[in-house]
Amino acid sequence: MTDETTGPGRTPADPHPAHPRSADAAADTTAGMPAWEQRFRAPRIGLPEWAEHAPDRSLFVSNATGTFELYAWDRASGTQRQATDRPHGTTDGTLSPDGQWIWWFSDTDGDEFGIWMRQPFTGGPDEPAAPGLDPSYPGGLAIDRDGTAVIGRSTDEDGSTLHVVRPGEPPVEIYRHRESAGVGDLSHDGSLIAIEHTEHGDAMHSAIRVVRTDGSTVAELDDTHGGSEELGLSVMGFAPVDGDSRLLVGHQRRGRWEPMIWDPLTGVETALDIDLPGDVGADWYPDGSALLIEHEYHARSELWRYDLTAADATGSALSRVDTPAGTVSGATARPDGTVEFLWSSAAQPPEVRSTNGTVVLDPPGMKAPGSVPVTDVWVDGPGGRIHALIQQPPGPGPFPTLFDVHGGPTWHDSDAFASSPAAWVDHGFAVVRVNYRGSTGYGRAWTDALKHRVGLIELEDIAAVRAWAVSSGLADPERLVLAGGSWGGYLTLLGLGTQPDAWALGLAAVPVADYVTAYHDEMEALKAMDRTLLGGTPEEVPDRFEASSPLTYVDAVQAPVYISAGVNDPRCPIRQVENYVQRLEGRDHPHEVYRYDAGHGSLVVEERIKQVRLELDFARRHLDAQRPRTTKEENKKKTTTKTE
């Protein structure tokens, strides 16, 4: 289900301390508090971002006050202060290269539609960062050392636009297109802008255009060849050196994501010899002499250093950066050559660590209890071997089992800490997470396989793992719960309707419930994604939308249904959820709906705890009601009947 977010997501001066709880106060609050609630309430910290030309100034996300907000950290003095303080939280922010300004995105109640604001790093009033730009959905941001900013925007009316905003001058539009596009990066000298775009109409596979600040084109890189091939590119960043026009680019030419170097001024492409299985990402070391490689394989990740000098000399370019087994959720190379990274495993809560052997930031107060480790299962499915991650409580099975379906769909579950699955394990449930077709991390063909039969493909894989879970003795076939948030919530409702005999219960958070209405109400970028996934609009391919919509199968649903939805959600809008609920009400089908005042999920810790508590309570009430009676209970029933 929806879980904590500690990375950048989706800032009035405030003197609040970054970590207001003392150790004694934390001890008082934990007395009698169940472990699952402690995991949510324990202070968390995201990976600090540092200013390129002022590396002692950093910005990070924390939930220390009970809401995820942005914090400024002066490493030289050790001082920290809360930079944003909004009822619904703030996670989308960055530092200017000189470290003088904190930029943060201001939306309304989580609707993701707003403007960029900024405040001095040391504190002071907030001000619009780009006066003259109307509210929009964010489409990327890059800031030059002289204060010039390149801002990407999208609206339903205008599509995608990019604007150059120089200090004291009105914004200048340099790019416009109906299809999705966004700012990739700005070169170190501020002369080149890399744009990721999908002008060819395939929202899953971007092309790259490099332009000057006046919008004139320098070079194009399009592996889709105008949309005729399903090969994507991603901007990983310009070299961090003046006069160096090299751009680090992710590509899929060999069936997976991996980096190469492209110079848009010369057209030279340089392949990188990285002999690692799985997907590979990369970022520059600050002096441009090496790359920090992020390697993902089979739901785990690790870090490597790729020495460009050694590669040029045909030497051994790759060397491993020491990290524990688990998942690295983000990493950055510091000017002194050390690497800071956010790490966790399913059993151990996240920490921001450094390769110098220290914990970079360790919030005081309540510590999150650990959970149980995951085990790996590979199941043969209709499209190939399916990877699933299993957590289970102590003792023998079969257990009541929660199939926790990830969102995206272009995402994947990994061996990383998550409070929601841990809560279900605490309550005696096994938890199964399936990296179905459509998931990332298993090659391009696996990710792209869900097109046109959207939702149905993923559910075939979930069904194969469900059959394994029952036959292996892990899962009680009478107490199987299908659950998920966002795309996982969509698959939950679709699964309850297309596999009605398989599930005892469904828990859907911020779901797509009525695909046609969702398409018409959602943000423009998601319309483009849906056109790519389904091959057109609801008017152009009505049969595909109907086949993939949970509303089509709502009358077949047998299991009780719990739905939670944000009333300001631009991704899975509330109207289409209400359409589905009305159909359940018309059947007098057992269901509950929880509507909360936020967008696509909540950044408020107590709200998240409330939602998990409601889900657990719904499952307990309905599974207990359906659970087969013991012999003793049956005898009691018979005796009572005779007496009456």
LINCOR-V776937 format. One record per pair of residues at least 4 apart in sequence whose ideal C-beta (glycine too) atoms are under 7 Angstrom apart, sorted by the first residue. I is the first residue (numbers start at 1). J is the second residue. Records with the same first field share a line. If there is no record, write none. Layout:
# LINCOR-V776937
I = J / J
This chain:
# LINCOR-V776937
1 = 404 / 420 / 483 / 484 / 485 / 507 / 509 / 615
2 = 485 / 509 / 510 / 601
3 = 418 / 419 / 420
4 = 40 / 44 / 419
5 = 9 / 68 / 91 / 603
6 = 44 / 45 / 46 / 61 / 350
7 = 46 / 47 / 329 / 330
8 = 61 / 91 / 92
9 = 91 / 92
10 = 91 / 92 / 112
11 = 70 / 83 / 84 / 90 / 93 / 102 / 104 / 119
12 = 85 / 125 / 126
13 = 119 / 123 / 124 / 125
14 = 82 / 85
15 = 81
16 = 20 / 65 / 81 / 82 / 85
17 = 80
18 = 62 / 64 / 71 / 80 / 81 / 82
19 = 43 / 64 / 363 / 364 / 365
20 = 64 / 65
21 = 25 / 26 / 364 / 365 / 366
22 = 26 / 365
23 = 27 / 364 / 365
24 = 28
25 = 29
26 = 30 / 365 / 366
29 = 33 / 366
30 = 38 / 366
33 = 37 / 38
35 = 39 / 369 / 426
36 = 422 / 423 / 426
37 = 41 / 609
38 = 42 / 366 / 368 / 369
39 = 368 / 369 / 419 / 422
40 = 419 / 605 / 608 / 609
41 = 366 / 605
42 = 366 / 367 / 368
43 = 62 / 63 / 64 / 363 / 365 / 366
44 = 62 / 63 / 350
45 = 60 / 62 / 352 / 361 / 363
46 = 60 / 61 / 342
47 = 330 / 332 / 340 / 342 / 352
48 = 58 / 59 / 60 / 73 / 340 / 352 / 360 / 361
49 = 58 / 59 / 94 / 95
50 = 55 / 57 / 58
51 = 55 / 57 / 95 / 96 / 97 / 98 / 99
52 = 97 / 240
53 = 97 / 98 / 99 / 145
54 = 98 / 99
55 = 334 / 335
56 = 74 / 75 / 76
57 = 74 / 95 / 99 / 121
58 = 73 / 75
59 = 70 / 72 / 93 / 94 / 95 / 102
60 = 71 / 73 / 361
61 = 68 / 70 / 91
62 = 69 / 71 / 363
63 = 67 / 68 / 605
64 = 363
65 = 69 / 82
66 = 604 / 605 / 606
67 = 89 / 603 / 604 / 605
68 = 89 / 91 / 603
69 = 82 / 84 / 85 / 89 / 90
70 = 83 / 84 / 90 / 93 / 102 / 104
71 = 80 / 81 / 82 / 83
72 = 80 / 81 / 83 / 102 / 121
73 = 80
74 = 79
81 = 123
83 = 102 / 119
84 = 90 / 104
86 = 90
88 = 109 / 110 / 598 / 603 / 604
89 = 603 / 604
90 = 104
91 = 603
92 = 104 / 105 / 138
93 = 102 / 103 / 104 / 105
94 = 103 / 141
95 = 99 / 102
96 = 100 / 101 / 103 / 143
97 = 143 / 144 / 145
98 = 145
99 = 121
100 = 120 / 121
101 = 118 / 120 / 121
102 = 118 / 119 / 121
103 = 116 / 118 / 129 / 141 / 143
104 = 117
105 = 114 / 116 / 138
106 = 114 / 115 / 117
107 = 111 / 112 / 113 / 114
108 = 113 / 114
109 = 568 / 597 / 598 / 599
110 = 566 / 568 / 598 / 599
111 = 568 / 570 / 599
112 = 137 / 570 / 599
113 = 135 / 136 / 137 / 570
114 = 135
115 = 128 / 133 / 135
116 = 129 / 130 / 141 / 151
117 = 126 / 127 / 128 / 129
118 = 126 / 127 / 129
119 = 124 / 125 / 126
120 = 124
130 = 149 / 151 / 165 / 171
132 = 170 / 171
133 = 151 / 153 / 163 / 171
136 = 153 / 154 / 155
137 = 154 / 155 / 523 / 525
138 = 152
139 = 152 / 153 / 154 / 160 / 181 / 182 / 183
140 = 152 / 182 / 183 / 184
141 = 149 / 151 / 152 / 183
142 = 150 / 183 / 185 / 186
143 = 149
144 = 148 / 186 / 190
146 = 190
147 = 167
148 = 164 / 165 / 166 / 190
149 = 165
150 = 162 / 164 / 183 / 186 / 193
151 = 163 / 165
152 = 160 / 162 / 182 / 183
153 = 161 / 163
154 = 159 / 160 / 524 / 525
155 = 524
156 = 524
158 = 176
159 = 176 / 177 / 178 / 179 / 524
160 = 177 / 179 / 180 / 181 / 182
161 = 173 / 175 / 176
162 = 174 / 175 / 183 / 195
163 = 171 / 172 / 173 / 174
164 = 172 / 174 / 213
165 = 171
174 = 211 / 214 / 215
175 = 181 / 195 / 215
177 = 181 / 197 / 199
179 = 197 / 198 / 199 / 201 / 528
180 = 198 / 203 / 525 / 528
181 = 195 / 196 / 197 / 198
182 = 196
183 = 195
184 = 194 / 195 / 196 / 208 / 235
185 = 194 / 235 / 237 / 238
186 = 190 / 193
187 = 191 / 192 / 238 / 245
188 = 238 / 239 / 240 / 241 / 242 / 244
189 = 242 / 243
191 = 212 / 213
192 = 210 / 212 / 218 / 238 / 245 / 264
193 = 210 / 211 / 213
194 = 208 / 210 / 235 / 238 / 247
195 = 208 / 209 / 211
196 = 206 / 208 / 234 / 235
197 = 206 / 207 / 209
198 = 202 / 203 / 206 / 528
200 = 207 / 224 / 226 / 227
201 = 227
202 = 224 / 227 / 230 / 532
203 = 528 / 529 / 531 / 532
204 = 232 / 448 / 532
205 = 224 / 230 / 231 / 232
206 = 232 / 233 / 234
207 = 221 / 222 / 224 / 233
208 = 221 / 233 / 235 / 249
209 = 217 / 220
210 = 218 / 219 / 264
211 = 215 / 216 / 217 / 218
212 = 216 / 218
218 = 264 / 265
219 = 264 / 267
221 = 233 / 249 / 262
222 = 226
223 = 229 / 231 / 232 / 233 / 251 / 253
224 = 228 / 229 / 231
225 = 229
230 = 448
231 = 252 / 253
232 = 252
233 = 249 / 250 / 251
234 = 250
235 = 247 / 249
236 = 248 / 249 / 250 / 259 / 281 / 282 / 283
237 = 248 / 283 / 284
238 = 247
239 = 244 / 246 / 284 / 288
240 = 284 / 286 / 288
241 = 288
244 = 288
245 = 263 / 264 / 265
246 = 261 / 263
247 = 262 / 264
248 = 259 / 261 / 282 / 284
249 = 259 / 260 / 262
250 = 257 / 258 / 259 / 281
251 = 258 / 260
252 = 256 / 257 / 444
254 = 258
255 = 443 / 444 / 445
256 = 278 / 279 / 443 / 444
257 = 279 / 280 / 281
258 = 274 / 280
259 = 272 / 280 / 281 / 282 / 291
260 = 269 / 270 / 271 / 272
261 = 270
262 = 269
263 = 267 / 268
272 = 306
273 = 311 / 317
274 = 280 / 293 / 306 / 318
276 = 280 / 295
277 = 297
278 = 295 / 296 / 297 / 298 / 441
279 = 296 / 440 / 441
280 = 293 / 295
281 = 294
282 = 291 / 292 / 293 / 294
283 = 291 / 292
284 = 288 / 291
285 = 289 / 290 / 291 / 292 / 333
286 = 333 / 335
289 = 308 / 309
290 = 305 / 306 / 307 / 308
291 = 306 / 308
292 = 303 / 305 / 331 / 333 / 339
293 = 303 / 304 / 305 / 306
294 = 301 / 303 / 328 / 331
295 = 301 / 302 / 304
296 = 301 / 441
298 = 387
299 = 387 / 389 / 412 / 413 / 414 / 415 / 435 / 441
300 = 325 / 326 / 327 / 414 / 415
301 = 327 / 328
302 = 323 / 328
303 = 321 / 323 / 328 / 331 / 339 / 341
304 = 318 / 319 / 320 / 321
305 = 319 / 321
306 = 311 / 317 / 318
307 = 311 / 317
308 = 312
309 = 313
310 = 315 / 316 / 317
311 = 317
321 = 339 / 355
322 = 355
323 = 328 / 341 / 343
324 = 343
325 = 345
326 = 343 / 344 / 345 / 415 / 416
327 = 344 / 345 / 414 / 415 / 416
328 = 341 / 342 / 343
329 = 342 / 344 / 416
330 = 341 / 342
331 = 339 / 340 / 341
332 = 340
333 = 339
334 = 338 / 340
338 = 354 / 355 / 356
339 = 355
340 = 352 / 354 / 360
341 = 353
342 = 350 / 352
343 = 350 / 351 / 353
344 = 348 / 349 / 350 / 416 / 417
345 = 373 / 415 / 416 / 417
346 = 371 / 373 / 374 / 391 / 415 / 416 / 417
347 = 370 / 371 / 372 / 373
348 = 370 / 417
349 = 368 / 370 / 417
350 = 417
351 = 359
352 = 359 / 360 / 361
353 = 359 / 360
354 = 358 / 360
371 = 422 / 425
372 = 391 / 425
374 = 389 / 390 / 391 / 415
375 = 390
376 = 387 / 389
377 = 388 / 390 / 468
378 = 385 / 386 / 387
379 = 385 / 386 / 388 / 464 / 465 / 468
380 = 385
381 = 385 / 386 / 460 / 461 / 464
382 = 460 / 464
383 = 437 / 449 / 461
386 = 434 / 436 / 461 / 464 / 465
387 = 435 / 442
388 = 432 / 433 / 434 / 465
389 = 413 / 415 / 433
390 = 430 / 432
391 = 421 / 425 / 430 / 431
392 = 399 / 425 / 430 / 474
393 = 399 / 425 / 428 / 430
397 = 430 / 473 / 474
398 = 473 / 474 / 475 / 476
399 = 428 / 429 / 430 / 474 / 475 / 476
400 = 428 / 429 / 476 / 479 / 623
401 = 429 / 430 / 432 / 469 / 474 / 475 / 476 / 479 / 480 / 481
402 = 424 / 429 / 431 / 481 / 483
403 = 432 / 434 / 462 / 466 / 480 / 481 / 482 / 483
404 = 421 / 431 / 433 / 483 / 484
405 = 434 / 462 / 483 / 484 / 488 / 491 / 492
406 = 411 / 412 / 413 / 433 / 484 / 488
407 = 411 / 484 / 485 / 486 / 487 / 488
408 = 438 / 487
409 = 438 / 450 / 458 / 487
410 = 438 / 440 / 447
411 = 439 / 440
412 = 435 / 439 / 440 / 441
413 = 433 / 435
418 = 422
419 = 423
420 = 612
421 = 425 / 431
422 = 426
423 = 427 / 612
424 = 429 / 431
425 = 429 / 431
427 = 616
430 = 474 / 475
432 = 465 / 469
434 = 461 / 462 / 465
435 = 439 / 441 / 442
436 = 458 / 461 / 462
437 = 446 / 449 / 450 / 457 / 458 / 461
438 = 447 / 449 / 450 / 457 / 458
439 = 446 / 447
440 = 447
442 = 446
444 = 448
445 = 449
449 = 457
450 = 454 / 457 / 458
451 = 533
452 = 534 / 535 / 544
453 = 457
454 = 533 / 534 / 548
455 = 459 / 490 / 491 / 494 / 548
456 = 460 / 547 / 548
458 = 462 / 491
459 = 463 / 491 / 494 / 495 / 498 / 499
460 = 464
461 = 465
462 = 466 / 495
463 = 467 / 499 / 502
464 = 468
465 = 469
466 = 470 / 480 / 502
467 = 471
468 = 472
469 = 474 / 475
470 = 475 / 477
475 = 480
478 = 504 / 626 / 628
479 = 504 / 623 / 627
480 = 502 / 503 / 504
481 = 504 / 505 / 507 / 619
482 = 492 / 495 / 496 / 503 / 506
483 = 492 / 507
484 = 488 / 489 / 491 / 492 / 508
485 = 489 / 509 / 510 / 601
486 = 510 / 571 / 572 / 600
487 = 491
488 = 492
489 = 493 / 508 / 509 / 510 / 511
490 = 494 / 511 / 512 / 550
491 = 495
492 = 496 / 506 / 507 / 508 / 511
493 = 497 / 506 / 508 / 511 / 513 / 550 / 580
494 = 498 / 550
495 = 499 / 503
496 = 500 / 503 / 506 / 557 / 559 / 561
497 = 550 / 553 / 554 / 556 / 557
498 = 553
499 = 503
500 = 556 / 557 / 558
503 = 559
504 = 559 / 623 / 626
505 = 559 / 560 / 619 / 622 / 623
506 = 559 / 561 / 562
507 = 562 / 615
508 = 563
509 = 564
510 = 564 / 565 / 566 / 569 / 572 / 600 / 601
511 = 563 / 572 / 577
512 = 518 / 572
513 = 550 / 551 / 576 / 577 / 579 / 580
514 = 518 / 549 / 551 / 576 / 579 / 580
515 = 519 / 545 / 548 / 549
516 = 520 / 538 / 545 / 549
517 = 521 / 575 / 576 / 579
518 = 522 / 572 / 573 / 576
519 = 527 / 530 / 538
521 = 573 / 575 / 576
522 = 526 / 527 / 570 / 571 / 573
523 = 570 / 571
524 = 528
525 = 529
526 = 530 / 571
527 = 531
528 = 532
529 = 533
530 = 534
531 = 536 / 537
534 = 541 / 544 / 545 / 548
535 = 541 / 544
536 = 540 / 541
538 = 542 / 545
541 = 545
542 = 546
543 = 547
544 = 548
545 = 549
546 = 552
550 = 554 / 580
551 = 579 / 580 / 583
554 = 580 / 583 / 584
555 = 587
557 = 561 / 589
560 = 590 / 591 / 622
561 = 584 / 591
562 = 592 / 615 / 618
563 = 577 / 581 / 593
564 = 594 / 596 / 611
565 = 569 / 574 / 577 / 595
566 = 596 / 598 / 599 / 600 / 601
567 = 574 / 595 / 597
568 = 598 / 599
569 = 573 / 574 / 599 / 600
570 = 599
571 = 600
572 = 600
574 = 578
575 = 579
577 = 581
578 = 582
580 = 584
581 = 585 / 593
582 = 586
583 = 587
584 = 589 / 591
592 = 618
594 = 611 / 614
596 = 602 / 607
598 = 602
602 = 607 / 608
604 = 608
605 = 609
606 = 610
607 = 611
608 = 612
609 = 613
610 = 614
611 = 615
612 = 616
613 = 617
614 = 618
615 = 619
616 = 620
617 = 621
618 = 622
619 = 623
620 = 624
621 = 625
622 = 626
623 = 627
629 = 633 / 634
631 = 635
632 = 636
633 = 637
634 = 638
635 = 639
636 = 640
637 = 641
638 = 642
639 = 643
640 = 644
